[in-house]
Amino acid sequence: MKNTNRKFHIKRGDKVKVIAGNSKGKEGLVMAILTQKNLALIEGLNIVSRHMKPSANNPNGGIIKKEAPIHISNLALIEPATGKPTRIGRRLNANGKLQRYSKKTNQFI
């Protein structure tokens, strides 16, 4: 059985940069994290075309463009202060809670 309480270096709402794959170099916001498969949905990136049959929600059917998930290892968090990609670590803050920090600038995120 897989552990579902994993900690990832990105969270929903973070701004990330794609460092590998077809969308390499593009930036976007994380919409969702799929923890079971280590994937993330990024707003406006990795767009794929889906051929949909007509249904109650979509009476016409047709080809629909939507975001496909990207593996988390292909994403780098963009540091809010500098706007550049950085690696992430965790350490205790002043309150004694684990918090993410930038390994580039050594500041908490």
HUQUIWO-V118600 format. One record per residue. N is the residue number from 1. RES is the residue in three letters. OMEGA is omega in degrees with one decimal (999 if undefined). Layout:
# HUQUIWO-V118600
n->N res->RES omega->OMEGA
n->N res->RES omega->OMEGA
This chain:
# HUQUIWO-V118600
n->1 res->MET omega->-178.0
n->2 res->LYS omega->176.0
n->3 res->ASN omega->-178.4
n->4 res->THR omega->-178.9
n->5 res->ASN omega->179.6
n->6 res->ARG omega->172.9
n->7 res->LYS omega->180.0
n->8 res->PHE omega->-179.5
n->9 res->HIS omega->176.1
n->10 res->ILE omega->178.5
n->11 res->LYS omega->176.4
n->12 res->ARG omega->-179.7
n->13 res->GLY omega->177.9
n->14 res->ASP omega->172.4
n->15 res->LYS omega->-176.4
n->16 res->VAL omega->175.6
n->17 res->LYS omega->178.3
n->18 res->VAL omega->-176.3
n->19 res->ILE omega->177.6
n->20 res->ALA omega->176.7
n->21 res->GLY omega->-176.3
n->22 res->ASN omega->-178.7
n->23 res->SER omega->-176.2
n->24 res->LYS omega->178.1
n->25 res->GLY omega->-178.9
n->26 res->LYS omega->-178.8
n->27 res->GLU omega->177.6
n->28 res->GLY omega->179.4
n->29 res->LEU omega->178.6
n->30 res->VAL omega->178.6
n->31 res->MET omega->-178.2
n->32 res->ALA omega->175.3
n->33 res->ILE omega->177.2
n->34 res->LEU omega->-169.5
n->35 res->THR omega->-177.2
n->36 res->GLN omega->-175.5
n->37 res->LYS omega->-179.9
n->38 res->ASN omega->-178.3
n->39 res->LEU omega->176.6
n->40 res->ALA omega->174.0
n->41 res->LEU omega->-178.6
n->42 res->ILE omega->-176.3
n->43 res->GLU omega->174.8
n->44 res->GLY omega->-179.0
n->45 res->LEU omega->178.7
n->46 res->ASN omega->-178.0
n->47 res->ILE omega->177.2
n->48 res->VAL omega->178.0
n->49 res->SER omega->178.1
n->50 res->ARG omega->176.0
n->51 res->HIS omega->-174.2
n->52 res->MET omega->173.4
n->53 res->LYS omega->175.3
n->54 res->PRO omega->179.5
n->55 res->SER omega->179.3
n->56 res->ALA omega->179.5
n->57 res->ASN omega->-176.2
n->58 res->ASN omega->-172.2
n->59 res->PRO omega->-178.8
n->60 res->ASN omega->-174.4
n->61 res->GLY omega->176.4
n->62 res->GLY omega->-178.4
n->63 res->ILE omega->-177.7
n->64 res->ILE omega->176.4
n->65 res->LYS omega->178.1
n->66 res->LYS omega->-179.2
n->67 res->GLU omega->173.2
n->68 res->ALA omega->-178.8
n->69 res->PRO omega->177.8
n->70 res->ILE omega->179.6
n->71 res->HIS omega->-174.8
n->72 res->ILE omega->-179.9
n->73 res->SER omega->179.7
n->74 res->ASN omega->-178.0
n->75 res->LEU omega->174.8
n->76 res->ALA omega->179.1
n->77 res->LEU omega->175.6
n->78 res->ILE omega->-178.3
n->79 res->GLU omega->-177.2
n->80 res->PRO omega->-175.7
n->81 res->ALA omega->-174.3
n->82 res->THR omega->-178.1
n->83 res->GLY omega->179.9
n->84 res->LYS omega->178.8
n->85 res->PRO omega->-179.7
n->86 res->THR omega->171.4
n->87 res->ARG omega->-173.0
n->88 res->ILE omega->170.8
n->89 res->GLY omega->176.7
n->90 res->ARG omega->173.9
n->91 res->ARG omega->-178.2
n->92 res->LEU omega->175.6
n->93 res->ASN omega->-177.1
n->94 res->ALA omega->-179.5
n->95 res->ASN omega->-179.9
n->96 res->GLY omega->178.1
n->97 res->LYS omega->174.9
n->98 res->LEU omega->-179.7
n->99 res->GLN omega->178.5
n->100 res->ARG omega->174.6
n->101 res->TYR omega->179.8
n->102 res->SER omega->178.6
n->103 res->LYS omega->179.9
n->104 res->LYS omega->-176.4
n->105 res->THR omega->179.2
n->106 res->ASN omega->179.5
n->107 res->GLN omega->178.6
n->108 res->PHE omega->178.8
n->109 res->ILE omega->999
